[in-house]
Amino acid sequence: MPDPLTDVIQLLRPRAVFSKEISGAGRWAVRYAEFGQPGFCAVIEGRCRLAVEGEAAVVLEEGDFVLLPATPAFTMSGFEPATVLNIDPKTAPPPAGEIRYGRQHGPADVRQFGGWFSFGSPDAALFVSLLPRMIHIRGVPRLAQLVHLVGEEATGENIGRDLILERFAEILLIEALRAAPAREAQPGLLRGLADPRIAAALRGMHGDIERAWTIPELASEAAMSRSAFFDRFLRLVGLRPMEYLLAWRMAVAKNLLRDGKMALDEVAMRVGYGSASTFSTAFSRHVGLPPGRFMRRSNMQSEAASTP
């Protein structure tokens, strides 16, 4: 059965970059500026307070896991009044070893593993916007275990480290998103997949991207009338059905073009267009440049990135 969530995560190409152990004791508070990259943490022991900009503050306890798909500004602190330490993660150098806030000696009030990773896809912003801003999960020990494994691998220099971290990042995202309380999330992909009728239409789009889908056909997949399906899809996913389908087709097309292993007409067919010219027109309108130029620019960027 097609799995839209896995499709999106594989296209995003998450790459684990940095992981660290963080502890706090006594009076402490730290505010991180908006980062934009996905951030995560798992509380190993103790408790602390987390206030994410735009979200209600929460108390994190042992066993809790938090994922911030785009990491807005947030404050983490103990429970006593404290002067806030401001940090900009975009400019702060990665620390060596454990990070300790507040009292530097004696037992910690809270210990956690936290870190961040990046998305390799330039289409990340669109699909991240379809995920909850903050995912707070309790009672899933395997997420904390995964964060531990990421931390151990990230701090080592073993053979195959980067590949293992990429796989860990994918697994971490899938585990977190499928454990998230999707019905309580804002409109987005999780809300859509939590609804059996809309999930059926999403699986149809992802499972047969070459098909010339229409609203009546998608509504039939969902066993709904056209108007009821359209309204429900927009309310739960936050995009109109054909808007989502176009975004997914173009994201897949860009991935195929960057790979450079298919002719233009084959790429067009793979994403549901009857001819290369029709696809080129749609691609140019959506992306802002024709497929050939996009492919050449992507190749130039890849070569520049690989040049020492």
Backbone as numpy.savetxt, mean C-alpha at the origin, in Angstrom:
# Nx Ny Nz CAx CAy CAz Cx Cy Cz
-9.64 -18.53 -8.45 -10.48 -17.34 -8.45 -9.60 -16.08 -8.45
-9.89 -15.11 -9.32 -9.09 -13.88 -9.34 -9.09 -13.19 -7.98
-7.97 -12.62 -7.60 -7.82 -11.94 -6.32 -7.36 -10.50 -6.58
-8.30 -9.55 -6.66 -7.93 -8.16 -6.97 -6.92 -7.57 -5.99
-7.03 -7.92 -4.70 -6.12 -7.35 -3.71 -4.68 -7.79 -3.99
-4.48 -9.08 -4.27 -3.15 -9.57 -4.60 -2.64 -8.95 -5.90
-3.54 -8.80 -6.89 -3.15 -8.16 -8.15 -2.59 -6.76 -7.90
-3.30 -5.99 -7.08 -2.89 -4.61 -6.82 -1.55 -4.58 -6.08
-1.39 -5.43 -5.06 -0.15 -5.44 -4.29 1.04 -5.85 -5.16
0.84 -6.83 -6.03 1.94 -7.24 -6.92 2.30 -6.12 -7.89
1.29 -5.39 -8.36 1.57 -4.27 -9.25 2.28 -3.13 -8.53
1.94 -2.91 -7.24 2.59 -1.86 -6.47 4.07 -2.15 -6.24
4.46 -3.43 -6.25 5.84 -3.87 -6.05 6.46 -3.29 -4.77
5.93 -3.66 -3.60 6.50 -3.15 -2.35 7.92 -3.63 -2.14
8.75 -2.75 -1.61 10.15 -3.06 -1.33 10.48 -2.63 0.08
10.83 -3.57 0.93 11.20 -3.22 2.30 12.51 -2.46 2.28
12.55 -1.38 3.03 13.71 -0.50 3.00 14.37 -0.38 4.36
13.59 -0.21 5.40 14.18 0.12 6.70 13.30 -0.41 7.81
13.92 -0.98 8.84 13.19 -1.46 10.00 14.05 -1.25 11.23
13.42 -0.94 12.36 14.18 -0.62 13.56 13.39 -1.00 14.80
14.09 -1.16 15.91 13.43 -1.36 17.20 13.35 -0.01 17.91
12.17 0.28 18.45 11.91 1.55 19.11 11.38 1.28 20.50
11.85 2.03 21.48 11.32 1.89 22.84 11.15 3.27 23.45
10.32 3.33 24.47 10.08 4.58 25.17 9.89 4.33 26.65
10.30 5.31 27.48 10.16 5.17 28.92 9.98 6.55 29.56
9.17 6.61 30.62 8.97 7.87 31.32 8.21 8.88 30.48
8.68 10.13 30.49 8.04 11.20 29.72 8.67 11.26 28.32
7.87 11.01 27.31 8.38 11.10 25.94 7.24 11.31 24.95
7.56 12.00 23.89 6.61 12.23 22.80 7.43 12.60 21.56
7.10 12.02 20.44 7.81 12.31 19.20 6.79 12.48 18.08
6.97 13.55 17.30 6.08 13.79 16.16 6.87 13.66 14.87
6.39 12.77 14.01 7.01 12.58 12.70 6.24 13.37 11.65
6.96 14.10 10.82 6.32 14.83 9.73 5.77 13.85 8.69
4.89 14.34 7.85 4.33 13.52 6.78 5.46 12.91 5.95
5.32 11.63 5.64 6.38 10.91 4.96 5.97 10.48 3.55
4.73 10.03 3.40 4.23 9.63 2.09 4.46 8.18 1.72
5.47 7.53 2.34 5.74 6.12 2.08 4.97 5.26 3.09
4.75 3.98 2.79 4.06 3.10 3.73 4.90 2.86 4.99
4.29 3.03 6.15 4.96 2.79 7.42 4.22 1.74 8.23
4.93 1.05 9.11 4.29 0.00 9.91 4.97 -0.10 11.26
4.26 -0.65 12.23 4.88 -0.96 13.51 4.09 -2.07 14.19
4.79 -2.82 15.04 4.17 -3.88 15.84 4.67 -3.71 17.27
3.73 -3.65 18.22 4.10 -3.46 19.62 4.48 -4.81 20.21
5.71 -4.89 20.72 6.23 -6.14 21.27 5.85 -6.29 22.74
5.91 -5.17 23.48 5.48 -5.20 24.89 5.13 -3.78 25.33
4.27 -3.68 26.33 3.90 -2.39 26.88 2.79 -1.70 26.10
2.67 -0.37 26.33 1.61 0.43 25.73 2.16 1.81 25.39
1.52 2.45 24.39 1.83 3.84 24.08 0.62 4.45 23.38
0.72 5.73 23.09 -0.39 6.44 22.44 0.04 6.83 21.03
-0.87 6.65 20.08 -0.62 7.01 18.68 -1.71 7.96 18.21
-1.30 9.11 17.69 -2.25 10.10 17.14 -1.84 10.39 15.70
-2.57 9.81 14.74 -2.31 10.02 13.32 -3.15 11.19 12.85
-2.54 12.10 12.11 -3.26 13.29 11.63 -4.50 12.88 10.84
-5.64 13.44 11.23 -6.89 13.13 10.55 -7.62 11.91 11.08
-7.05 11.23 12.09 -7.67 10.05 12.67 -7.79 10.22 14.19
-8.71 9.49 14.80 -8.84 9.52 16.26 -7.61 8.85 16.89
-7.12 9.43 17.99 -5.97 8.86 18.69 -6.34 7.48 19.24
-5.35 6.58 19.28 -5.58 5.22 19.79 -4.46 4.85 20.76
-4.76 3.90 21.63 -3.76 3.33 22.52 -3.28 2.02 21.89
-1.98 1.92 21.68 -1.40 0.68 21.14 -0.93 -0.19 22.29
-1.26 -1.47 22.23 -0.89 -2.41 23.28 -0.12 -3.58 22.69
0.46 -4.37 23.55 1.24 -5.53 23.12 0.43 -6.38 22.15
1.04 -6.70 21.02 0.38 -7.51 20.00 -0.31 -6.71 18.92
-0.42 -5.37 19.11 -1.08 -4.53 18.10 -0.16 -4.32 16.90
-0.79 -4.15 15.73 -0.08 -3.85 14.50 -0.74 -2.66 13.83
0.07 -1.75 13.31 -0.44 -0.57 12.61 0.24 -0.46 11.25
-0.57 -0.21 10.22 -0.05 0.05 8.88 -0.60 1.39 8.41
0.29 2.26 7.95 -0.09 3.56 7.38 0.33 3.54 5.91
-0.58 3.25 4.97 -0.18 3.08 3.57 0.52 4.29 2.96
0.24 5.50 3.45 0.91 6.69 2.92 1.57 7.53 4.02
1.57 7.07 5.24 2.17 7.71 6.42 2.02 9.23 6.45
0.84 9.70 6.89 0.70 11.13 7.16 1.46 11.49 8.44
1.44 12.75 8.83 2.09 13.15 10.08 1.43 12.43 11.25
2.23 12.05 12.25 1.66 11.39 13.43 2.54 11.65 14.64
1.91 11.49 15.82 2.62 11.65 17.08 2.49 10.36 17.88
3.61 9.89 18.41 3.62 8.71 19.29 4.19 9.15 20.63
3.60 8.68 21.72 4.02 9.17 23.03 3.67 8.20 24.14
4.24 8.49 25.32 3.82 7.82 26.53 2.55 8.49 27.04
2.23 8.25 28.32 0.97 8.78 28.86 1.17 9.93 29.83
2.42 10.38 29.99 2.69 11.53 30.82 3.00 12.73 29.94
2.64 13.96 30.37 2.96 15.16 29.57 4.45 15.24 29.28
4.79 15.61 28.03 6.20 15.65 27.64 6.39 16.65 26.51
7.58 17.20 26.42 7.94 18.06 25.30 8.08 17.21 24.05
7.45 17.67 22.97 7.43 16.87 21.74 8.73 17.06 20.96
9.34 15.96 20.57 10.51 15.96 19.70 10.02 15.83 18.26
10.36 16.80 17.41 9.92 16.79 16.02 10.98 16.16 15.12
10.54 15.24 14.27 11.46 14.54 13.36 10.88 14.56 11.96
11.72 14.86 10.99 11.33 14.77 9.58 12.00 13.52 9.01
11.24 12.45 8.78 11.85 11.19 8.33 12.50 11.29 6.96
12.15 12.32 6.17 12.76 12.46 4.84 14.20 12.95 4.93
14.55 13.62 6.03 15.90 14.18 6.15 16.70 13.58 7.30
16.03 12.95 8.27 16.75 12.39 9.42 17.57 11.18 8.99
18.82 11.08 9.37 19.64 9.91 9.01 19.14 8.66 9.73
19.19 7.51 9.08 18.77 6.26 9.74 19.64 6.00 10.97
19.02 5.77 12.12 19.81 5.53 13.33 20.42 4.14 13.33
21.51 4.00 14.05 22.14 2.69 14.21 21.64 2.08 15.52
21.13 0.87 15.45 20.66 0.19 16.65 19.29 0.67 17.09
18.95 0.33 18.31 17.64 0.65 18.87 17.49 2.15 19.08
16.25 2.65 18.86 15.92 4.04 19.14 15.22 4.08 20.49
15.71 4.95 21.39 15.11 5.05 22.72 14.64 6.48 22.94
13.36 6.64 23.29 12.80 7.95 23.60 12.52 8.05 25.10
12.65 9.27 25.63 12.39 9.48 27.04 13.56 9.04 27.89
13.30 8.44 29.04 14.34 7.98 29.95 15.23 6.95 29.26
16.54 7.19 29.28 17.47 6.38 28.52 17.92 5.11 29.24
17.69 5.05 30.55 18.15 3.89 31.31 16.97 3.22 32.01
17.14 1.96 32.34 16.07 1.23 33.02 15.12 0.58 32.05
14.12 -0.11 32.58 13.18 -0.83 31.71 12.33 0.12 30.88
11.94 -0.33 29.71 11.09 0.47 28.82 9.62 0.27 29.16
8.83 1.32 28.93 7.38 1.21 29.09 6.73 0.60 27.85
7.40 0.73 26.71 6.88 0.16 25.47 8.07 -0.20 24.58
7.94 -1.32 23.88 8.92 -1.73 22.87 8.16 -2.12 21.62
8.69 -1.71 20.49 8.04 -2.04 19.22 9.07 -2.14 18.11
8.69 -2.84 17.07 9.44 -2.83 15.82 8.66 -1.98 14.84
9.35 -1.05 14.20 8.69 -0.21 13.21 9.58 0.00 12.02
9.01 0.48 10.94 9.81 0.74 9.75 8.97 1.24 8.62
9.56 1.27 7.44 8.85 1.73 6.26 9.41 1.02 5.03
8.61 1.03 3.97 9.07 0.49 2.71 8.56 1.38 1.59
8.96 1.09 0.39 8.54 1.91 -0.75 7.78 1.05 -1.74
7.09 1.71 -2.66 6.42 1.02 -3.76 7.21 1.28 -5.03
7.50 0.21 -5.78 8.26 0.35 -7.01 7.45 0.87 -8.17
6.12 0.87 -8.06 5.27 1.28 -9.16 4.98 2.78 -9.11
5.09 3.47 -10.26 4.72 4.88 -10.29 3.21 5.10 -10.19
2.43 4.02 -10.24 0.98 4.13 -10.10 0.53 3.95 -8.66
1.47 3.96 -7.73 1.15 3.67 -6.34 0.11 4.63 -5.78
0.20 5.92 -6.10 -0.67 6.91 -5.47 -2.15 6.60 -5.69
-2.50 6.18 -6.90 -3.91 5.88 -7.19 -4.41 4.75 -6.32
-3.66 3.64 -6.26 -4.16 2.48 -5.55 -4.01 2.62 -4.04
-2.99 3.37 -3.59 -2.89 3.64 -2.16 -4.08 4.48 -1.71
-4.57 5.36 -2.59 -5.74 6.18 -2.24 -6.99 5.33 -2.04
-6.98 4.09 -2.54 -8.11 3.18 -2.37 -7.96 2.31 -1.12
-6.91 2.55 -0.33 -6.70 1.81 0.92 -6.99 2.72 2.10
-7.31 2.15 3.27 -7.54 2.98 4.46 -6.29 3.78 4.81
-6.49 5.00 5.35 -5.35 5.82 5.75 -4.58 5.19 6.90
-5.31 4.53 7.79 -4.68 3.89 8.95 -5.35 2.55 9.20
-4.54 1.52 9.35 -5.05 0.18 9.63 -4.49 -0.24 10.98
-5.38 -0.45 11.95 -4.99 -0.84 13.31 -5.58 -2.21 13.58
-4.71 -3.18 13.83 -5.15 -4.57 13.97 -4.71 -5.11 15.32
-5.63 -5.83 15.97 -5.32 -6.48 17.24 -5.56 -7.98 17.12
-4.78 -8.75 17.88 -5.03 -10.17 17.98 -4.58 -10.99 16.79
-3.57 -10.51 16.02 -3.02 -11.29 14.91 -1.51 -11.42 15.14
-1.09 -12.38 15.97 0.33 -12.50 16.34 1.27 -12.66 15.16
0.80 -13.26 14.08 1.70 -13.51 12.96 2.18 -12.22 12.31
1.41 -11.11 12.45 1.87 -9.84 11.92 3.10 -9.35 12.70
3.05 -9.46 14.02 4.21 -9.09 14.83 5.41 -9.97 14.49
5.16 -11.27 14.25 6.24 -12.17 13.88 6.85 -11.78 12.54
5.99 -11.36 11.59 6.49 -10.93 10.29 7.36 -9.69 10.41
6.93 -8.73 11.26 7.72 -7.52 11.45 9.07 -7.87 12.06
9.09 -8.82 13.00 10.36 -9.29 13.58 11.28 -9.82 12.47
10.73 -10.64 11.57 11.52 -11.22 10.49 12.05 -10.13 9.56
11.19 -9.14 9.25 11.63 -8.03 8.42 12.80 -7.30 9.09
12.66 -7.05 10.41 13.72 -6.37 11.14 15.03 -7.12 11.13
14.96 -8.43 11.34 16.17 -9.25 11.35 16.84 -9.25 9.98
16.03 -9.38 8.93 16.59 -9.43 7.58 17.14 -8.06 7.16
16.43 -6.99 7.54 16.82 -5.64 7.12 18.15 -5.23 7.74
18.45 -5.72 8.95 19.69 -5.32 9.62 20.87 -6.22 9.27
20.62 -7.25 8.48 21.70 -8.14 8.08 22.21 -7.83 6.69
23.22 -8.54 6.26 23.80 -8.37 4.93 23.90 -9.72 4.23
22.90 -10.57 4.44 22.95 -11.92 3.89 22.65 -11.93 2.39
23.11 -12.97 1.72 22.85 -13.14 0.29 21.34 -13.24 0.07
20.84 -12.55 -0.96 19.42 -12.58 -1.28 18.57 -11.69 -0.41
19.22 -10.82 0.38 18.50 -9.97 1.34 17.39 -9.16 0.68
17.70 -8.46 -0.43 16.72 -7.57 -1.05 15.50 -8.33 -1.56
15.73 -9.50 -2.16 14.62 -10.29 -2.68 13.74 -10.78 -1.53
14.36 -11.23 -0.45 13.59 -11.70 0.71 12.77 -10.56 1.31
13.37 -9.37 1.40 12.64 -8.23 1.96 11.46 -7.84 1.09
11.61 -7.93 -0.23 10.47 -7.65 -1.12 9.34 -8.63 -0.86
9.67 -9.90 -0.72 8.62 -10.90 -0.48 7.98 -10.69 0.90
8.80 -10.38 1.91 8.25 -10.09 3.23 7.29 -8.91 3.16
7.66 -7.86 2.41 6.82 -6.68 2.31 5.48 -7.03 1.67
5.50 -7.86 0.62 4.26 -8.29 -0.02 3.38 -9.05 0.97
3.99 -10.00 1.68 3.24 -10.81 2.64 2.68 -9.94 3.76
3.49 -9.00 4.24 3.06 -8.12 5.32 1.84 -7.31 4.89
1.88 -6.78 3.66 0.76 -5.99 3.16 -0.50 -6.85 3.03
-0.36 -8.03 2.44 -1.53 -8.89 2.25 -2.13 -9.29 3.60
-1.28 -9.70 4.54 -1.76 -10.10 5.86 -2.47 -8.95 6.55
-1.88 -7.74 6.48 -2.48 -6.59 7.15 -3.80 -6.21 6.51
-3.87 -6.20 5.19 -5.09 -5.74 4.51 -6.22 -6.75 4.65
-5.90 -8.03 4.66 -7.00 -8.99 4.79 -7.46 -9.13 6.24
-6.60 -8.70 7.20 -7.02 -8.72 8.60 -7.72 -7.43 9.01
-7.64 -6.40 8.16 -8.22 -5.10 8.51 -9.74 -5.19 8.56
-10.39 -4.44 9.46 -11.86 -4.40 9.51 -12.41 -3.60 8.34
-12.53 -4.26 7.19 -12.83 -3.56 5.94 -14.16 -2.83 5.96
-15.16 -3.38 6.63 -16.49 -2.75 6.61 -16.50 -1.42 7.35
-15.48 -1.17 8.18 -15.41 0.09 8.91 -14.53 1.11 8.18
-13.89 0.71 7.08 -12.97 1.59 6.38 -13.73 2.59 5.52
-13.02 3.66 5.12 -13.61 4.61 4.20 -13.73 3.97 2.83
-14.45 4.59 1.88 -14.58 3.99 0.55 -13.22 3.65 -0.04
-13.15 2.49 -0.68 -11.88 2.05 -1.26 -11.96 0.59 -1.64
-10.81 0.03 -1.97 -10.77 -1.35 -2.44 -11.22 -2.34 -1.38
-10.80 -2.13 -0.12 -11.19 -3.06 0.94 -12.69 -3.07 1.15
-13.30 -1.87 1.13 -14.76 -1.81 1.30 -15.46 -2.53 0.16
-14.94 -2.35 -1.05 -15.56 -3.02 -2.20 -15.43 -4.53 -2.11
-14.26 -5.01 -1.72 -14.05 -6.45 -1.63 -14.79 -7.08 -0.46
-15.16 -6.27 0.53 -15.92 -6.79 1.67 -17.40 -6.98 1.33
-17.83 -6.41 0.22 -19.22 -6.54 -0.21 -19.30 -7.63 -1.28
-20.03 -8.73 -1.03 -20.03 -9.86 -1.97 -20.42 -9.48 -3.39
-21.35 -8.56 -3.55 -21.82 -8.21 -4.91 -20.76 -7.38 -5.66
-20.23 -6.37 -4.99 -19.22 -5.54 -5.64 -17.92 -6.34 -5.83
-17.62 -7.23 -4.88 -16.43 -8.08 -5.01 -16.53 -8.95 -6.26
-17.73 -9.42 -6.58 -17.91 -10.25 -7.78 -17.58 -9.46 -9.04
-17.99 -8.20 -9.08 -17.67 -7.36 -10.24 -16.18 -7.06 -10.30
-15.55 -6.78 -9.17 -14.11 -6.52 -9.15 -13.33 -7.75 -9.60
-13.74 -8.93 -9.14 -13.06 -10.15 -9.58 -13.23 -10.36 -11.08
-14.40 -9.99 -11.60 -14.63 -10.10 -13.04 -13.68 -9.21 -13.82
-13.53 -7.95 -13.39 -12.62 -7.02 -14.07 -11.19 -7.53 -14.05
-10.74 -7.98 -12.88 -9.35 -8.41 -12.74 -9.11 -9.76 -13.41
-10.11 -10.63 -13.39 -9.94 -11.96 -13.96 -10.03 -11.99 -15.47
-10.67 -11.00 -16.09 -10.82 -10.97 -17.54 -10.67 -9.54 -18.02
-9.48 -9.00 -17.88 -9.22 -7.60 -18.23 -9.37 -7.34 -19.72
-9.25 -8.40 -20.56 -9.35 -8.24 -22.00 -10.79 -8.06 -22.46
-11.73 -8.42 -21.65 -13.14 -8.36 -22.05 -13.61 -6.92 -22.17
-14.45 -6.66 -23.16 -15.00 -5.32 -23.38 -16.18 -5.11 -22.43
-15.87 -4.91 -21.15 -16.91 -4.82 -20.13 -17.81 -3.61 -20.34
-19.08 -3.82 -20.02 -20.06 -2.72 -20.00 -20.69 -2.69 -18.62
-21.35 -1.60 -18.29 -22.03 -1.50 -17.00 -23.07 -2.61 -16.84
-23.90 -2.90 -17.87 -24.87 -4.00 -17.71 -24.19 -5.34 -17.42
-23.05 -5.61 -18.06 -22.35 -6.88 -17.82 -21.78 -6.94 -16.41
-21.21 -5.84 -15.94 -20.67 -5.81 -14.58 -21.80 -5.91 -13.56
-22.93 -5.25 -13.84 -24.07 -5.35 -12.95 -24.60 -6.78 -12.89
-24.53 -7.48 -14.02 -24.95 -8.88 -14.05 -24.03 -9.73 -13.19
-22.70 -9.46 -13.23 -21.76 -10.18 -12.37 -22.14 -10.00 -10.90
-22.60 -8.79 -10.57 -22.97 -8.47 -9.20 -24.40 -8.86 -8.86
-25.15 -9.38 -9.85 -26.56 -9.75 -9.67 -27.38 -8.56 -9.17
-27.19 -7.40 -9.82 -27.89 -6.18 -9.44 -28.39 -5.48 -10.69
-29.31 -4.54 -10.49 -29.71 -3.69 -11.60 -28.58 -2.72 -11.92
-28.59 -2.14 -13.11 -27.51 -1.25 -13.51 -27.38 -0.04 -12.57
-28.48 0.60 -12.28 -28.41 1.81 -11.46 -27.99 1.49 -10.03
-28.54 0.40 -9.47 -28.18 0.03 -8.10 -26.71 -0.36 -8.02
-26.21 -1.08 -9.05 -24.80 -1.47 -9.07 -23.91 -0.24 -9.16
-24.22 0.66 -10.08 -23.40 1.85 -10.27 -23.30 2.64 -8.96
-24.44 2.88 -8.32 -24.45 3.67 -7.08 -23.68 2.97 -5.97
-23.86 1.65 -5.87 -23.20 0.91 -4.79 -21.69 0.84 -5.00
-21.27 0.65 -6.24 -19.85 0.60 -6.55 -19.19 1.93 -6.21
-19.80 3.02 -6.64 -19.25 4.35 -6.38 -19.19 4.63 -4.88
-20.23 4.23 -4.14 -20.28 4.50 -2.71 -19.24 3.69 -1.95
-19.01 2.45 -2.34 -18.09 1.59 -1.60 -16.63 1.73 -2.05
-16.41 1.83 -3.35 -15.04 1.87 -3.87 -14.52 3.30 -3.97
-15.42 4.26 -4.20 -14.99 5.65 -4.32 -14.67 6.07 -5.74
-14.80 5.15 -6.70 -14.64 5.44 -8.12 -15.82 4.85 -8.87
-16.15 5.43 -10.03 -17.17 4.81 -10.87 -16.62 3.51 -11.47
-17.47 2.54 -11.78 -16.98 1.23 -12.26 -16.03 1.33 -13.45
-16.41 2.10 -14.48 -15.56 2.19 -15.66 -14.31 3.01 -15.39
-14.39 3.92 -14.42 -13.22 4.68 -14.01 -12.19 3.76 -13.36
-12.67 2.86 -12.50 -11.77 1.89 -11.87 -11.19 0.96 -12.92
-12.02 0.47 -13.84 -11.55 -0.46 -14.87 -10.48 0.20 -15.74
-10.70 1.46 -16.12 -9.71 2.16 -16.94 -8.40 2.32 -16.17
-8.49 2.71 -14.90 -7.28 2.89 -14.10 -6.50 1.57 -13.99
-7.21 0.47 -13.79 -6.53 -0.83 -13.67 -5.91 -1.23 -15.01
-6.64 -1.04 -16.12 -6.10 -1.37 -17.43 -4.83 -0.56 -17.73
-4.87 0.72 -17.44 -3.71 1.56 -17.74 -2.52 1.22 -16.84
-2.79 0.87 -15.60 -1.70 0.46 -14.70 -1.05 -0.82 -15.22
-1.85 -1.78 -15.65 -1.31 -3.02 -16.21 -0.55 -2.73 -17.50
-1.12 -1.85 -18.34 -0.47 -1.51 -19.61 0.90 -0.88 -19.36
0.98 0.04 -18.40 2.27 0.68 -18.11 3.29 -0.35 -17.62
2.81 -1.30 -16.85 3.70 -2.36 -16.37 4.25 -3.19 -17.54
3.38 -3.51 -18.49 3.79 -4.29 -19.66 4.73 -3.49 -20.55
4.46 -2.20 -20.72 5.31 -1.34 -21.55 6.69 -1.18 -20.93
6.74 -1.01 -19.61 8.04 -0.88 -18.94 8.85 -2.17 -19.08
8.15 -3.31 -19.09 8.84 -4.59 -19.21 9.47 -4.73 -20.60
8.80 -4.15 -21.61 9.37 -4.09 -22.95 9.42 -5.40 -23.71
8.65 -6.41 -23.30 8.72 -7.72 -23.95 7.58 -7.96 -24.94
6.64 -7.00 -25.04 5.49 -7.18 -25.92 5.42 -6.06 -26.94
4.94 -6.41 -28.14 4.65 -5.39 -29.15 3.43 -4.58 -28.71
3.30 -3.38 -29.27 2.23 -2.48 -28.86 0.85 -3.09 -29.08
0.65 -3.76 -30.22 -0.67 -4.34 -30.48 -1.00 -5.46 -29.50
0.04 -6.18 -29.04 -0.19 -7.25 -28.06 -0.54 -6.66 -26.70
0.13 -5.57 -26.32 -0.22 -4.89 -25.07 -1.66 -4.41 -25.14
-2.03 -3.81 -26.28 -3.40 -3.32 -26.45 -4.42 -4.44 -26.26
-4.15 -5.59 -26.86 -5.07 -6.72 -26.74 -5.14 -7.22 -25.30
-3.98 -7.25 -24.60 -3.94 -7.77 -23.24 -4.77 -6.94 -22.27
-4.96 -5.65 -22.57 -5.71 -4.79 -21.65 -7.07 -4.37 -22.21
-7.57 -5.12 -23.20 -8.95 -4.95 -23.60 -9.22 -4.00 -24.74
-8.23 -3.69 -25.58 -8.43 -2.80 -26.72 -8.27 -3.58 -28.01
-9.15 -3.28 -28.99 -9.18 -4.05 -30.23 -8.06 -3.72 -31.19
-7.42 -2.57 -31.01 -6.34 -2.19 -31.92 -5.32 -1.33 -31.18
-4.11 -1.28 -31.77 -3.06 -0.47 -31.16 -3.42 1.01 -31.21
-4.09 1.45 -32.28 -4.43 2.87 -32.40 -5.46 3.29 -31.36
-6.46 2.43 -31.13 -7.47 2.74 -30.10 -6.83 2.80 -28.73
-5.95 1.84 -28.46 -5.24 1.82 -27.18 -4.36 3.05 -27.03
-3.63 3.43 -28.10 -2.73 4.58 -28.04 -3.49 5.85 -27.70
-4.67 6.00 -28.30 -5.48 7.19 -28.02 -5.91 7.22 -26.56
-6.40 6.09 -26.05 -6.84 6.02 -24.65 -5.67 6.21 -23.70
-4.54 5.59 -24.02 -3.36 5.69 -23.16 -2.86 7.14 -23.11
-2.79 7.79 -24.28 -2.30 9.17 -24.34 -3.20 10.10 -23.54
-4.50 9.88 -23.63 -5.44 10.72 -22.90 -5.29 10.51 -21.40
-5.07 9.27 -20.97 -5.00 8.95 -19.54 -3.65 9.32 -18.93
-2.56 9.04 -19.65 -1.21 9.18 -19.11 -0.58 10.53 -19.45
-0.96 11.08 -20.61 -0.39 12.37 -21.00 0.69 12.27 -22.05
1.03 11.06 -22.48 1.98 10.87 -23.57 1.71 9.51 -24.21
2.07 9.34 -25.49 1.77 8.08 -26.19 2.59 6.91 -25.65
2.13 5.69 -25.90 2.79 4.51 -25.33 4.26 4.39 -25.71
4.61 4.67 -26.99 6.00 4.55 -27.40 6.91 5.48 -26.64
6.49 6.72 -26.46 7.31 7.67 -25.72 7.39 7.29 -24.25
6.27 6.79 -23.71 6.28 6.34 -22.31 7.29 5.21 -22.13
7.33 4.27 -23.08 8.23 3.13 -22.98 9.69 3.60 -23.07
9.97 4.51 -23.99 11.35 5.01 -24.12 11.79 5.77 -22.87
10.89 6.57 -22.32 11.22 7.33 -21.11 11.45 6.38 -19.94
10.63 5.33 -19.82 10.80 4.36 -18.74 12.14 3.65 -18.87
12.55 3.31 -20.11 13.83 2.65 -20.33 14.99 3.56 -19.93
14.88 4.84 -20.27 15.92 5.79 -19.92 16.04 5.95 -18.40
14.89 5.98 -17.72 14.90 6.11 -16.25 15.49 4.88 -15.61
15.19 3.70 -16.15 15.73 2.45 -15.60 17.25 2.40 -15.78
17.71 2.83 -16.95 19.15 2.83 -17.20 19.87 3.83 -16.28
19.25 4.99 -16.09 19.85 6.00 -15.20 19.92 5.49 -13.78
18.85 4.78 -13.34 18.81 4.28 -11.96 19.84 3.18 -11.74
20.17 2.42 -12.79 21.12 1.32 -12.63 22.56 1.75 -12.85
22.76 3.00 -13.28 24.13 3.48 -13.51 24.75 3.93 -12.18
25.92 3.41 -11.80 26.54 3.77 -10.53 26.86 5.26 -10.48
